[in-house]
Amino acid sequence: MMVGLLPMSCTDKGKTGSETTASSTPTMEIPALYERRGELAKAEEWVRTKEKVEELKKQIKKDPSDVKPRLQIAMIYLSEARITGEHPYYYPAILTILDGVLAMDYKNFEATTFKASVKMSQHQFAEARDLAEKARQLNPNNAYVYGVLVDANVELGNYEEAVAMSDKMQQMKPSLESYSRASYLREIYGQYPSAIEAMKLAVDAGLPGSEPYCWSKNTLAQLYETTGKLKEAEQQYNEILALRPSYAFALKGVARIHKARKEYDKALTTLDKAAAIMPEFSFHEEMAEIYALQGDKEKANAKYAEVVKMLDEDAQSGHAVDLELCKLYTQMGQFDSALEYGMKEYKKRPKNIDVNHALAWVYFKQNDIQKAQQHVQVALRTGSKDPELLQKAGAIEIALGNAGPGNKLIAEAKKTNPKFTL
């Protein structure tokens, strides 16, 4: 799981840019909005979004050296990327805009910080951290940049630094964005009750029906799912859909509830609805898992192949997908490929607990139990109470002949979620 990148104002507390050092005026055109389709095109904000972009483009045409409308378009495109899932189009488009701004003003704070956000979304975590740190040097009194630093340090496995950045962010600006990051860090450290409380604060701080509000409620629902509270999770998902019927991730959540109840046909129907709204690989991955549970190996394999194709498309646009491919090939039983991709990711971020969790299970499946134990110990180093991780760690210990510690880990998993089984 990765901290979601949330749209925030980049103008709070302090200067919003730097002294202009104009070197050249960008000659590139502003990339067009990606036309929404289906349910997303019916959303009320879509008309306003198109009108606003056209207005900003006119401002740029009138004064090509003005960076403000370019930055506003970049922010709109960041939001559109989240809403539509059209990441392969939007992230390169946003980087084109931001690089244009930086060509005019190489110390521009907003452009540097937004570029760090895009690099985070593309899973280019080290570059994101470096850019965010550069932005912090330009303006140390802005909450947005600390949010990016939280996210980047989490993904690089620098959890203590992530906590420090999160604390700083909350001191500067208590908000949906700061509460949600505090929640995720508490989850990482095994504190599920307080993680849920922090995410409730994030929900309360949001504008009902907005994308960030729905994202927060969706994340709260996932916390309920992880802790075995399916009724509470289902309520959150349904409340999101009552406000925003096109919120595809809530549909995926409803499908997971159906899956947990073994209502597989209902789950697949709901996932089809989600996939029709947004080209998100995880919807199709969930379908593949359900086909496998139904015993339809042919459909499962076909769907897994479709997911690989989607991830390849993301990779071509600059999105690092090695960890996702490692997990996917593990599910497919192709452990050599899983290990290859897992090790690629491990070389980039050896301290990350999710990467070590994934590798531990690959090694377990390959019957290399010693290496599995080495990686799972790293994955457990923050005191995680994730039931899936704990059950896998227990299985690894039992395979090593350590029945006592293994059973203790499995019992700990049951405390978090009595209903969870591998």
GIJO-V305590 format. One record per helix or strand of 2 or more residues. SS is the DSSP state (A for helix, B for strand). FROM is the first residue (numbers start at 0). TO is the last residue. Records with the same first field share a line. If there is no record, write none. Layout:
SS=FROM-TO  FROM-TO
This chain:
A=37-40  43-61  66-83  86-103  108-120  124-137  142-154  158-171  175-187  191-204  210-225  229-242  247-259  263-276  280-292  296-315  321-331  334-347  352-364  368-378  386-398  402-415
